[in-house]
């Protein structure tokens, strides 16, 4: 968007305010509907404060098969026989004559100690792999396969040749075992490991046909053949081995930061299975993987390692928020003393490897295929340290790591984020919230009352829980709108809050159809959840500054009780909130009295009390880069509503309309069913609609919207006179 635009985001909840009786009101000149809920607020886009809020992404490896079996596009499960301590689990024999087993003798590498072997047998023996849960979706495209193989060892029998030619058929079979694609290759085998590669190109219409990869020997076998590290890849996304539809959907969220690698998977189940960045780089044959942090997901192969994460983030146009292992694991163990010094040194080495332009770490990075350093400015020490019993040691561990990083790189080179708010001596902190839909709505004004300091607040894990035990369900429309309300509150406090991320972001739908997500990956297709589109409503229409605004209250009347706990009385600039007979009866207009761009927009001038009573939640801002005025409203009600947004009469800014820029646009996300879910099985039931503004929706200095029940609206209108 290259022209000045005006943005409004809106959604709907049951009203606690009602308008005054009909005899107290006059018909609004720009009324766009017959709703009895009719409200107006005033915006002054010339009075601004800096807004740092942005949408981020939290991509934790391993959880819900988000990486292996998810966004990382290798289609074969247990590719290097690492599951269950070394097994042929998931690999099926093609015939009763097939004998398939594992061996730890002369492995492919030290990192991959187990290989599989097929014993001698007649023509037609072989094995197959069904792919990750759900199967392999066979498409009319080019697949690349590869594997390592060798003969058994040389022996004293001079009559046995050192090299044997073994013809093999490699094929993709669809559900009814018809051939989707096949190719014959001849394996020139010796006792030394060798890499074999080929392509498969299915032709025809397979609909949603799911298949499996088969290896069948076309010649009787007289000696065992050993195999390891199989791969089957569809075409790359850009230059990366990523599931193209899922990666593109995540990129279209336009995150500013992507938090990797976690999360619980950063810490590991124990110290030995924590994320070790050096074991995730280099050739795949040198990556041992580790125990999964999430039960049932399979061995964490680390095929989606540090390089793959950072390359993906760079392709998104984002930067990493890099989690650094801070010496604690999920079993409660923690590093102390010299062990903690070693942990800090290992983290510093990782930062050198990522960011150095020259020197030994830059040379090692180049050897692994990446000459240019990655851009990195934000690091987080540990994960969720408030939640675990070892958090009483976090202050000392945080101090060791922070001091080591500053001593090595200097003050200001990295923003160093704390993973716990209950410590001291940090300048940025990550808070996590998983709670009920009601909690997110109630905490809309949470940061209004947060002490202002130089501390930056991030919320890099948040999601609605649909029960009290765990986040077991995919997002539904009611929960997503509740999250959106909370996000509006974070954005209103953009002087303090530097952004939020939904978590977990990616799930394999076949592995866990009940997992929370922004993108669910099925074998054949993905779905973008209702929370995905709520996140996108912020990222597609960013605001660099917050703008002064207030409700016009000539028609506001409270019908619910006034709680001094939820809505404390407070003196304001130019007005006040007062209580009478346990009801809030009047809120005076409160002008914003400062022109300063660094002015703290604290609760003194906000009217979030009215927002919560009306259940019409809002944030108002300006994008100075494009000249946009950005207003977002969330209205969570079974009743529709008319909203009127007026420019302050004293403001020099006015609407420019379509002159010299893009047309006015309205973007709507709506469903009257709060239980609606978007899944690969059901499809995307809740999706945005985009259209031009209709006559009557915009006057010379006013926007008029008729909001549907449970609706999220984004409106863009050009401005002039802003600068």
C-alpha positions as CSV (number, residue, x, y, z in Angstrom):
1,X,0.0,0.0,0.0
2,X,1.7,3.1,-1.2
3,X,-1.0,5.7,-0.6
4,X,-2.3,7.2,2.6
5,X,-4.9,4.8,4.0
6,X,-7.2,4.7,7.0
7,X,-7.6,1.4,8.8
8,X,-10.2,0.2,11.2
9,X,-10.4,-3.2,12.7
10,X,-13.7,-4.2,14.4
11,X,-15.3,-7.3,16.0
12,X,-18.5,-7.9,18.4
13,X,-19.4,-9.3,22.4
14,X,-22.6,-8.9,24.6
15,X,-23.2,-5.3,25.5
16,X,-23.2,-4.0,29.1
17,X,-23.8,-0.4,27.9
18,X,-26.9,0.6,26.0
19,X,-27.9,3.8,24.3
20,X,-30.2,6.2,26.0
21,X,-33.9,5.9,25.3
22,X,-35.2,6.9,21.8
23,X,-36.5,10.3,23.1
24,X,-33.0,11.2,24.2
25,X,-31.5,10.6,20.8
26,X,-31.6,12.0,17.3
27,X,-31.0,9.9,14.1
28,X,-27.3,10.1,13.1
29,X,-27.0,11.7,9.7
30,X,-24.8,8.9,8.4
31,X,-26.5,6.0,10.1
32,X,-25.9,2.8,8.0
33,X,-28.2,0.3,9.7
34,X,-31.1,-0.2,12.0
35,X,-29.1,-1.3,15.0
36,X,-30.2,0.0,18.5
37,X,-26.5,0.0,19.4
38,X,-25.2,3.3,18.0
39,X,-21.9,4.8,19.3
40,X,-19.4,7.5,18.2
41,X,-15.8,8.2,19.1
42,X,-13.5,11.0,18.1
43,X,-9.9,10.6,16.7
44,X,-7.2,13.2,16.4
45,X,-4.5,11.7,14.2
46,X,-2.2,14.7,14.7
47,X,-1.6,13.8,18.3
48,X,0.6,10.8,18.4
49,X,2.9,8.6,20.5
50,X,5.3,5.9,19.2
51,X,3.8,2.4,18.8
52,X,6.3,-0.4,19.0
53,X,3.7,-3.2,18.8
54,X,4.1,-5.8,16.1
55,X,2.9,-9.4,15.3
56,X,5.6,-12.0,15.8
57,X,5.7,-15.8,15.3
58,X,6.7,-18.5,17.7
59,X,7.9,-21.6,15.8
60,X,8.9,-24.3,18.3
61,X,10.6,-27.3,16.8
62,X,9.2,-30.8,17.4
63,X,5.9,-29.8,19.1
64,X,2.9,-31.4,17.4
65,X,5.3,-32.5,14.6
66,X,5.6,-28.9,13.6
67,X,9.0,-29.3,12.0
68,X,9.8,-33.0,11.3
69,X,6.5,-34.1,9.7
70,X,5.3,-30.6,9.4
71,X,6.9,-27.5,7.8
72,X,10.2,-29.4,7.0
73,X,9.3,-31.1,3.8
74,X,11.0,-34.5,4.0
75,X,8.0,-36.9,3.6
76,X,9.5,-40.1,5.1
77,X,9.2,-40.9,8.8
78,X,12.0,-42.5,10.8
79,X,14.3,-41.8,7.8
80,X,17.5,-42.8,9.6
81,X,16.1,-45.6,11.9
82,X,16.4,-43.5,15.1
83,X,13.0,-44.0,16.6
84,X,12.7,-46.2,19.6
85,X,16.4,-46.3,20.2
86,X,17.1,-47.6,16.7
87,X,14.4,-49.5,14.9
88,X,12.6,-50.1,11.6
89,X,9.4,-48.8,13.0
90,X,7.1,-47.5,10.2
91,X,9.0,-49.5,7.6
92,X,6.9,-52.3,6.2
93,X,8.1,-55.5,4.4
94,X,6.7,-55.9,0.9
95,X,6.5,-59.7,1.0
96,X,6.7,-62.6,3.4
97,X,10.1,-63.4,2.0
98,X,11.4,-60.0,3.1
99,X,13.6,-59.8,6.2
100,X,14.2,-56.3,7.3
101,X,16.1,-55.5,10.5
102,X,18.6,-53.1,12.1
103,X,22.3,-53.1,12.6
104,X,24.8,-51.0,14.6
105,X,27.8,-52.4,12.8
106,X,29.7,-50.0,10.6
107,X,27.1,-47.2,10.6
108,X,26.8,-44.4,8.1
109,X,28.3,-42.0,10.7
110,X,28.9,-41.6,14.4
111,X,25.8,-39.4,14.5
112,X,23.6,-42.0,12.9
113,X,24.6,-45.2,14.6
114,X,21.8,-47.4,13.3
115,X,21.2,-48.7,9.8
116,X,18.7,-51.1,8.3
117,X,19.5,-54.1,6.3
118,X,17.6,-56.4,4.0
119,X,18.6,-60.1,4.1
120,X,19.2,-62.2,0.9
121,X,16.0,-63.3,-0.8
122,X,14.2,-63.8,-4.1
123,X,13.1,-61.2,-6.7
124,X,10.4,-58.9,-5.3
125,X,11.6,-58.5,-1.8
126,X,11.6,-55.0,-0.5
127,X,10.1,-52.5,1.9
128,X,8.0,-49.3,2.0
129,X,7.5,-46.2,4.1
130,X,4.0,-44.7,4.6
131,X,5.3,-41.2,5.4
132,X,4.3,-39.1,8.3
133,X,0.8,-39.6,9.9
134,X,-1.8,-39.2,7.2
135,X,0.3,-40.6,4.4
136,X,2.1,-39.0,1.4
137,X,-0.2,-36.8,-0.7
138,X,0.7,-37.8,-4.3
139,X,0.6,-34.9,-6.6
140,X,1.5,-34.3,-10.3
141,X,4.9,-32.8,-9.5
142,X,8.6,-33.8,-9.3
143,X,9.7,-35.6,-6.1
144,X,13.4,-36.1,-5.4
145,X,14.5,-39.2,-3.4
146,X,17.8,-40.1,-1.9
147,X,19.3,-42.7,0.4
148,X,22.7,-44.2,1.4
149,X,23.4,-47.9,0.8
150,X,26.3,-50.4,1.0
151,X,27.0,-54.1,0.8
152,X,28.0,-56.3,3.7
153,X,31.8,-56.3,4.4
154,X,34.4,-57.8,2.3
155,X,35.4,-61.3,3.3
156,X,38.0,-63.9,2.4
157,X,35.8,-65.4,-0.3
158,X,37.7,-64.3,-3.4
159,X,34.8,-65.5,-5.6
160,X,32.6,-62.7,-4.3
161,X,33.1,-59.5,-6.2
162,X,33.8,-56.2,-4.4
163,X,31.0,-54.5,-6.4
164,X,27.6,-55.8,-7.1
165,X,24.9,-54.3,-9.5
166,X,21.4,-54.5,-8.0
167,X,18.4,-53.2,-10.0
168,X,15.8,-51.6,-7.8
169,X,12.3,-50.2,-8.5
170,X,11.5,-47.0,-6.5
171,X,7.8,-46.1,-6.7
172,X,5.1,-44.0,-5.2
173,X,2.0,-46.1,-4.7
174,X,-1.4,-44.6,-4.1
175,X,-4.0,-46.0,-1.7
176,X,-5.2,-48.8,-3.9
177,X,-1.5,-49.6,-4.5
178,X,-1.7,-48.4,-8.1
179,X,1.5,-46.8,-9.3
180,X,1.6,-43.1,-9.1
181,X,5.1,-42.9,-10.3
182,X,8.1,-45.3,-10.6
183,X,11.7,-45.4,-11.7
184,X,14.2,-48.1,-12.0
185,X,17.8,-47.5,-10.8
186,X,20.7,-49.8,-10.6
187,X,22.6,-49.7,-7.4
188,X,26.3,-50.1,-7.9
189,X,27.1,-51.4,-4.4
190,X,30.3,-52.0,-2.5
191,X,31.1,-52.4,1.2
192,X,31.6,-48.6,1.3
193,X,28.6,-46.3,1.9
194,X,27.4,-44.5,-1.2
195,X,24.7,-41.9,-1.9
196,X,22.0,-42.7,-4.4
197,X,19.5,-40.2,-5.8
198,X,16.6,-40.0,-8.3
199,X,13.3,-38.4,-9.2
200,X,9.7,-39.5,-9.4
201,X,7.2,-37.6,-11.5
202,X,3.6,-38.8,-11.0
203,X,1.2,-38.1,-13.9
204,X,-2.6,-38.2,-13.7
205,X,-5.3,-37.0,-11.3
206,X,-4.8,-38.5,-7.9
207,X,-7.4,-36.2,-6.1
208,X,-6.5,-36.5,-2.4
209,X,-5.0,-39.9,-2.9
210,X,-2.4,-40.7,-0.2
211,X,0.5,-43.0,-1.0
212,X,3.7,-44.6,0.3
213,X,7.2,-44.9,-1.1
214,X,8.3,-48.5,-2.1
215,X,11.7,-50.0,-2.7
216,X,11.5,-53.4,-4.6
217,X,14.5,-55.5,-5.7
218,X,14.3,-56.6,-9.3
219,X,16.9,-59.3,-8.9
220,X,17.4,-62.1,-6.4
221,X,19.7,-60.9,-3.6
222,X,22.6,-63.1,-2.4
223,X,24.2,-60.6,0.1
224,X,22.7,-58.3,2.6
225,X,22.3,-54.6,1.7
226,X,22.5,-51.9,4.3
227,X,20.5,-48.6,4.1
228,X,20.4,-45.3,5.9
229,X,19.1,-41.7,5.8
230,X,16.3,-41.8,3.3
231,X,14.7,-38.6,1.9
232,X,11.7,-37.8,-0.3
233,X,11.2,-34.1,-1.0
234,X,8.6,-32.3,-3.1
235,X,9.8,-29.1,-4.9
236,X,11.4,-26.5,-2.7
237,X,9.9,-23.3,-1.4
238,X,12.2,-20.8,-2.8
239,X,15.6,-22.5,-2.1
240,X,14.5,-24.2,1.0
241,X,13.2,-27.7,1.9
242,X,10.0,-26.4,3.4
243,X,6.4,-27.4,2.8
244,X,5.5,-24.7,0.3
245,X,1.9,-24.0,1.2
246,X,2.6,-23.8,5.0
247,X,5.7,-21.7,4.6
248,X,3.9,-19.3,2.3
249,X,1.1,-19.0,4.8
250,X,3.5,-18.2,7.6
251,X,5.3,-15.6,5.4
252,X,2.0,-13.9,4.7
253,X,1.5,-13.3,8.4
254,X,4.4,-10.8,7.9
255,X,6.0,-11.4,11.4
256,X,8.7,-9.0,12.5
257,X,10.4,-11.5,14.8
258,X,10.3,-15.3,14.7
259,X,11.1,-17.0,18.0
260,X,13.1,-20.2,17.6
261,X,13.8,-23.0,18.6
262,X,11.5,-22.7,21.5
263,X,10.1,-23.1,24.0
264,X,10.3,-26.3,25.9
265,X,12.3,-27.8,23.0
266,X,15.1,-25.4,23.8
267,X,15.4,-26.8,27.3
268,X,14.9,-30.5,26.5
269,X,13.5,-33.2,28.7
270,X,16.9,-33.3,30.5
271,X,20.3,-31.6,30.1
272,X,21.4,-34.2,27.6
273,X,18.5,-33.6,25.3
274,X,18.5,-29.8,25.4
275,X,19.0,-27.9,22.1
276,X,22.7,-28.0,21.2
277,X,23.1,-25.7,18.2
278,X,26.4,-27.3,17.1
279,X,24.7,-30.6,16.6
280,X,22.1,-29.0,14.3
281,X,24.5,-27.6,11.7
282,X,26.5,-29.2,8.9
283,X,25.6,-32.3,6.7
284,X,22.6,-34.3,7.8
285,X,24.8,-37.4,8.4
286,X,26.5,-35.5,11.2
287,X,23.4,-34.5,13.0
288,X,22.5,-37.1,15.7
289,X,19.2,-35.5,16.7
290,X,17.8,-36.0,20.2
291,X,15.0,-37.2,22.4
292,X,11.8,-35.3,21.6
293,X,10.5,-32.8,24.2
294,X,6.9,-33.8,23.2
295,X,5.7,-37.3,23.7
296,X,4.8,-39.3,20.6
297,X,6.3,-36.9,18.0
298,X,9.2,-39.3,17.0
299,X,12.9,-38.7,17.3
300,X,13.8,-35.1,16.9
301,X,16.2,-35.4,13.9
302,X,17.3,-31.8,13.9
303,X,17.1,-31.9,10.1
304,X,15.4,-28.5,10.6
305,X,18.4,-27.1,12.4
306,X,19.9,-23.7,13.0
307,X,20.7,-22.9,9.4
308,X,17.2,-24.0,8.2
309,X,15.5,-21.9,10.8
310,X,17.5,-18.8,10.1
311,X,17.2,-19.2,6.3
312,X,13.4,-19.6,6.6
313,X,13.1,-16.5,8.8
314,X,15.2,-14.5,6.4
315,X,13.0,-15.6,3.5
316,X,10.0,-14.4,5.6
317,X,11.6,-10.9,5.7
318,X,11.8,-11.2,9.5
319,X,14.6,-11.6,12.1
320,X,15.0,-14.3,14.7
321,X,14.3,-13.9,18.3
322,X,16.9,-16.5,19.2
323,X,16.4,-18.6,22.3
324,X,19.7,-19.4,24.0
325,X,19.9,-22.4,26.3
326,X,20.3,-21.1,29.8
327,X,21.3,-24.2,31.7
328,X,18.0,-25.6,32.8
329,X,15.8,-28.5,31.5
330,X,12.3,-29.7,32.0
331,X,13.2,-32.3,34.6
332,X,14.3,-29.4,36.9
333,X,18.1,-29.9,36.6
334,X,20.2,-26.8,36.3
335,X,23.8,-25.7,35.7
336,X,25.8,-23.9,38.4
337,X,29.3,-22.5,38.8
338,X,31.8,-23.6,36.1
339,X,29.1,-25.6,34.3
340,X,27.1,-22.3,34.0
341,X,30.2,-20.6,32.6
342,X,30.4,-23.3,30.0
343,X,26.7,-22.8,29.1
344,X,27.4,-19.1,28.6
345,X,30.5,-19.7,26.5
346,X,28.5,-22.1,24.3
347,X,25.8,-19.4,23.7
348,X,28.5,-16.8,22.9
349,X,30.0,-19.2,20.3
350,X,26.5,-19.5,18.7
351,X,26.2,-15.7,18.4
352,X,29.6,-15.5,16.8
353,X,28.7,-18.3,14.4
354,X,25.5,-16.5,13.4
355,X,26.8,-12.9,13.2
356,X,30.6,-12.8,12.6
357,X,31.7,-11.4,9.2
358,X,35.2,-12.9,9.5
359,X,37.2,-15.2,11.8
360,X,37.0,-18.9,12.7
361,X,33.3,-19.0,13.3
362,X,32.6,-17.2,10.0
363,X,34.8,-19.7,8.3
364,X,33.0,-22.6,9.9
365,X,29.6,-21.1,8.8
366,X,30.9,-20.8,5.2
367,X,32.0,-24.4,5.3
368,X,28.5,-25.3,6.1
369,X,27.2,-23.4,3.1
370,X,26.5,-19.9,4.4
371,X,29.1,-17.2,3.8
372,X,27.0,-14.1,4.7
373,X,26.1,-13.7,8.4
374,X,22.4,-13.6,9.4
375,X,20.9,-10.4,10.9
376,X,20.3,-10.9,14.6
377,X,19.5,-8.3,17.3
378,X,17.2,-10.0,19.8
379,X,18.1,-13.0,22.1
380,X,16.1,-14.6,24.9
381,X,17.9,-16.4,27.8
382,X,16.0,-19.6,28.5
383,X,12.3,-20.2,28.4
384,X,9.3,-19.7,30.6
385,X,11.4,-19.5,33.7
386,X,8.4,-18.4,35.9
387,X,6.8,-21.8,35.5
388,X,9.4,-24.3,36.7
389,X,10.8,-25.2,40.2
390,X,14.3,-24.2,39.3
391,X,13.3,-20.6,38.6
392,X,14.8,-19.5,41.9
393,X,18.2,-20.0,40.2
394,X,17.3,-18.0,37.2
395,X,18.5,-14.6,38.5
396,X,22.1,-15.9,38.9
397,X,22.0,-17.8,35.6
398,X,20.6,-14.8,33.8
399,X,23.3,-12.6,35.3
400,X,26.1,-14.9,34.2
401,X,24.8,-15.0,30.6
402,X,23.9,-11.4,30.3
403,X,27.3,-10.2,31.7
404,X,29.1,-12.7,29.4
405,X,27.3,-11.5,26.3
406,X,27.9,-7.8,27.1
407,X,31.5,-8.4,27.9
408,X,32.0,-10.2,24.6
409,X,29.9,-8.0,22.3
410,X,29.5,-4.8,24.1
411,X,26.4,-3.0,25.5
412,X,23.6,-2.6,22.9
413,X,24.8,-5.2,20.4
414,X,21.9,-7.5,21.3
415,X,18.6,-6.9,23.1
416,X,18.8,-9.4,25.9
417,X,15.4,-10.7,26.9
418,X,14.5,-12.2,30.2
419,X,12.3,-15.3,30.3
420,X,11.0,-14.4,33.7
421,X,9.4,-11.2,35.1
422,X,10.2,-12.1,38.7
423,X,13.8,-11.1,38.6
424,X,15.8,-7.9,38.3
425,X,18.3,-6.3,36.0
426,X,16.6,-6.9,32.7
427,X,15.6,-4.4,30.0
428,X,13.2,-6.7,28.1
429,X,11.0,-9.5,29.3
430,X,8.8,-12.2,27.6
431,X,5.5,-12.9,29.4
432,X,3.3,-15.9,28.5
433,X,-0.4,-16.3,28.9
434,X,-2.6,-19.3,28.2
435,X,-6.1,-18.8,29.7
436,X,-9.8,-18.7,29.1
437,X,-11.5,-16.5,26.5
438,X,-13.0,-14.5,29.3
439,X,-9.6,-13.9,30.8
440,X,-8.3,-12.4,27.6
441,X,-11.3,-10.1,27.4
442,X,-11.0,-9.1,31.0
443,X,-7.3,-8.3,30.6
444,X,-7.8,-5.9,27.6
445,X,-6.6,-3.0,29.8
446,X,-3.9,-5.0,31.7
447,X,-1.0,-3.0,30.4
448,X,-2.9,0.3,31.0
449,X,-1.8,0.1,34.6
450,X,1.6,-1.4,34.1
451,X,4.5,0.7,35.5
452,X,6.2,2.7,32.8
453,X,10.0,2.3,32.7
454,X,12.7,1.5,30.1
455,X,11.6,-2.1,30.1
456,X,10.3,-3.6,26.9
457,X,7.5,-6.2,27.2
458,X,7.0,-9.0,24.7
459,X,4.2,-11.6,24.8
460,X,5.7,-14.4,22.7
461,X,3.4,-17.1,23.8
462,X,-0.4,-16.6,24.1
463,X,-3.5,-18.6,23.2
464,X,-7.0,-19.2,24.5
465,X,-7.4,-22.4,26.5
466,X,-10.7,-24.2,26.0
467,X,-10.4,-26.1,29.2
468,X,-8.6,-25.8,32.5
469,X,-6.0,-28.5,31.9
470,X,-4.3,-27.8,28.6
471,X,-4.7,-26.1,25.2
472,X,-6.3,-29.1,23.6
473,X,-8.5,-27.6,20.9
474,X,-7.8,-25.7,17.7
475,X,-8.8,-22.1,17.8
476,X,-12.5,-21.3,17.4
477,X,-13.9,-18.0,16.4
478,X,-15.0,-17.0,19.9
479,X,-11.6,-17.7,21.4
480,X,-9.8,-15.9,18.5
481,X,-11.8,-12.8,18.9
482,X,-11.0,-12.8,22.6
483,X,-7.3,-13.0,21.8
484,X,-7.8,-10.1,19.4
485,X,-9.3,-8.0,22.2
486,X,-6.2,-8.7,24.3
487,X,-4.0,-7.8,21.3
488,X,-5.7,-4.5,20.9
489,X,-4.9,-3.8,24.5
490,X,-1.2,-4.6,23.9
491,X,-1.2,-2.4,20.9
492,X,-2.8,0.5,22.8
493,X,0.2,0.2,25.1
494,X,2.7,0.2,22.2
495,X,5.0,2.5,24.1
496,X,5.6,-0.4,26.4
497,X,4.7,-3.6,24.5
498,X,6.9,-4.6,21.5
499,X,4.6,-7.3,20.2
500,X,3.0,-10.7,20.7
501,X,3.0,-14.2,19.1
502,X,0.4,-17.0,19.1
503,X,1.7,-20.3,20.3
504,X,2.1,-23.0,19.2
505,X,1.9,-21.8,15.6
506,X,2.2,-25.0,13.5
507,X,0.7,-28.5,13.9
508,X,0.5,-31.6,11.9
509,X,-3.3,-32.1,11.7
510,X,-3.0,-35.9,11.1
511,X,-0.8,-36.2,14.2
512,X,-2.9,-34.1,16.5
513,X,-6.2,-32.7,15.1
514,X,-6.9,-31.1,18.5
515,X,-3.8,-28.9,18.7
516,X,-3.9,-25.1,18.8
517,X,-2.3,-23.5,15.8
518,X,-2.2,-20.7,13.3
519,X,-1.4,-23.1,10.5
520,X,-2.5,-26.8,10.5
521,X,-0.7,-29.0,8.0
522,X,-2.6,-31.9,6.5
523,X,-1.1,-34.4,4.1
524,X,-2.7,-32.8,1.0
525,X,-3.5,-29.3,2.2
526,X,-3.3,-26.8,5.1
527,X,-5.7,-24.6,6.9
528,X,-5.2,-21.2,8.4
529,X,-7.0,-21.0,11.7
530,X,-9.3,-18.3,12.9
531,X,-6.5,-17.0,15.1
532,X,-4.3,-16.8,12.0
533,X,-6.6,-14.3,10.4
534,X,-6.9,-12.3,13.6
535,X,-3.1,-12.0,13.7
536,X,-3.1,-11.0,10.1
537,X,-5.5,-8.2,10.8
538,X,-2.7,-6.5,12.7
539,X,0.2,-7.4,10.6
540,X,-1.4,-6.4,7.3
541,X,-2.3,-3.0,8.7
542,X,0.5,-1.9,11.0
543,X,0.6,1.4,12.9
544,X,3.9,3.1,13.8
545,X,2.2,5.5,16.2
546,X,-0.9,5.5,18.5
547,X,-3.3,8.4,18.1
548,X,-5.5,10.3,20.7
549,X,-9.1,9.3,20.7
550,X,-12.1,9.2,23.0
551,X,-15.8,8.2,23.1
552,X,-18.5,10.8,22.6
553,X,-20.7,10.1,25.6
554,X,-24.0,12.0,25.1
555,X,-25.8,8.7,24.5
556,X,-24.0,6.3,26.8
557,X,-25.8,4.8,29.8
558,X,-24.7,1.9,32.0
559,X,-27.0,-1.1,32.5
560,X,-24.5,-3.3,34.4
561,X,-23.1,-2.9,37.9
562,X,-19.9,-0.9,38.3
563,X,-17.0,-2.8,39.9
564,X,-14.4,-0.7,41.7
565,X,-12.1,-3.7,41.4
566,X,-12.4,-4.1,37.7
567,X,-12.9,-0.5,36.9
568,X,-11.1,1.7,39.5
569,X,-12.0,5.4,39.7
570,X,-9.2,7.6,38.4
571,X,-8.7,11.3,37.8
572,X,-8.0,12.1,34.2
573,X,-6.8,15.0,32.1
574,X,-9.7,17.1,31.2
575,X,-12.3,14.9,32.8
576,X,-13.2,12.2,35.3
577,X,-14.9,8.9,35.9
578,X,-17.4,8.9,38.8
579,X,-19.7,6.4,40.5
580,X,-23.3,6.8,41.7
581,X,-25.4,4.0,43.2
582,X,-22.9,1.4,41.9
583,X,-23.4,2.6,38.3
584,X,-21.1,4.5,36.1
585,X,-23.3,7.3,34.9
586,X,-21.1,9.7,33.1
587,X,-17.6,9.9,31.5
588,X,-16.5,13.4,30.5
589,X,-14.8,13.9,27.2
590,X,-11.0,13.9,27.9
591,X,-8.8,15.6,25.3
592,X,-5.2,14.5,24.9
593,X,-3.1,17.5,25.9
594,X,0.3,16.7,24.6
595,X,1.9,16.9,21.2
596,X,4.9,14.8,22.2
597,X,5.7,11.7,20.3
598,X,7.3,10.2,23.3
599,X,4.4,11.0,25.7
600,X,3.3,8.0,27.7
601,X,-0.2,7.2,26.7
602,X,-1.1,5.7,30.1
603,X,-4.5,5.0,31.5
604,X,-4.9,8.7,32.5
605,X,-6.5,9.6,29.2
606,X,-7.7,6.2,27.9
607,X,-11.4,5.3,28.1
608,X,-10.9,1.6,28.3
609,X,-13.5,1.5,31.1
610,X,-16.1,2.4,28.5
611,X,-14.7,-0.1,26.0
612,X,-15.1,-2.9,28.5
613,X,-18.6,-1.9,29.4
614,X,-19.7,-1.5,25.8
615,X,-17.7,-4.6,24.8
616,X,-16.5,-2.4,21.9
617,X,-12.7,-2.6,22.1
618,X,-10.4,-0.4,20.1
619,X,-6.9,0.9,19.3
620,X,-6.2,3.9,17.1
621,X,-3.0,4.7,15.3
622,X,-1.1,6.1,12.4
623,X,1.3,4.5,10.0
624,X,3.7,7.4,9.3
625,X,5.4,5.5,6.5
626,X,2.3,5.3,4.4
627,X,0.2,8.1,5.9
628,X,-2.4,5.6,7.3
629,X,-4.7,6.3,10.2
630,X,-5.3,2.9,11.8
631,X,-8.3,2.3,14.0
632,X,-9.2,-1.2,15.3
633,X,-12.4,-2.1,17.0
634,X,-13.5,-5.4,18.6
635,X,-17.2,-5.9,19.3
636,X,-18.1,-9.3,20.5
637,X,-21.9,-9.4,20.6
638,X,-24.8,-11.3,19.2
639,X,-26.3,-7.9,18.2
640,X,-25.1,-5.7,15.4
641,X,-23.9,-2.2,16.0
642,X,-23.5,1.2,14.2
643,X,-20.1,2.8,14.8
644,X,-19.2,6.3,13.8
645,X,-15.5,7.5,13.8
646,X,-15.2,11.3,13.6
647,X,-12.1,13.3,13.1
648,X,-11.5,15.9,15.9
649,X,-12.9,19.3,14.8
650,X,-9.6,20.9,15.8
651,X,-7.4,18.5,13.8
652,X,-5.9,19.7,10.5
653,X,-6.2,16.2,9.1
654,X,-9.0,15.2,6.8
655,X,-9.9,12.2,4.7
656,X,-8.3,12.2,1.3
657,X,-10.5,9.5,-0.2
658,X,-9.3,7.8,-3.4
659,X,-7.3,10.9,-4.6
660,X,-3.8,9.9,-5.8
661,X,-3.8,6.5,-4.1
662,X,-5.4,3.2,-3.6
663,X,-9.2,2.9,-3.2
664,X,-10.9,2.8,0.2
665,X,-11.1,-0.9,1.3
666,X,-13.2,-2.8,3.9
667,X,-11.8,-6.2,5.0
668,X,-14.3,-8.3,7.1
669,X,-13.9,-11.5,9.1
670,X,-17.2,-12.7,10.5
671,X,-19.2,-15.6,11.8
672,X,-22.2,-15.8,14.1
673,X,-21.0,-19.3,15.3
674,X,-18.4,-18.8,18.0
675,X,-17.6,-22.5,17.8
676,X,-16.5,-22.2,14.1
677,X,-13.1,-23.8,13.5
678,X,-10.9,-23.8,10.4
679,X,-9.2,-27.2,9.9
680,X,-7.8,-29.2,6.9
681,X,-10.8,-31.5,7.3
682,X,-13.6,-28.9,7.5
683,X,-11.9,-26.2,5.4
684,X,-11.5,-22.5,6.2
685,X,-15.0,-21.7,7.4
686,X,-14.1,-18.2,8.6
687,X,-12.2,-16.2,6.1
688,X,-11.8,-12.5,5.4
689,X,-14.0,-10.7,2.8
690,X,-12.6,-7.7,1.0
691,X,-14.5,-4.9,-0.8
692,X,-14.6,-1.2,-1.4
693,X,-16.3,1.1,1.0
694,X,-19.9,1.7,0.1
695,X,-21.6,5.1,-0.3
696,X,-22.6,6.4,3.1
697,X,-19.8,4.6,4.9
698,X,-17.5,7.7,4.6
699,X,-18.3,11.4,5.0
700,X,-15.9,14.2,4.7
701,X,-14.7,13.9,8.3
702,X,-16.5,10.7,9.5
703,X,-16.5,6.9,8.9
704,X,-19.7,5.0,9.5
705,X,-19.8,1.3,9.9
706,X,-22.6,-1.2,10.5
707,X,-20.9,-4.1,12.3
708,X,-22.3,-7.6,12.0
709,X,-22.5,-9.8,15.0
710,X,-19.2,-11.3,16.0
711,X,-17.3,-9.5,13.2
712,X,-13.8,-8.2,12.7
713,X,-13.6,-5.3,10.2
714,X,-10.6,-3.5,8.7
715,X,-11.3,-0.3,6.8
716,X,-8.6,1.7,4.9
717,X,-9.3,5.3,4.0
718,X,-6.8,7.9,2.7
719,X,-5.8,10.9,4.8
720,X,-4.3,14.3,3.9
721,X,-2.9,17.1,6.1
722,X,-1.1,14.6,8.4
723,X,2.3,16.3,8.1
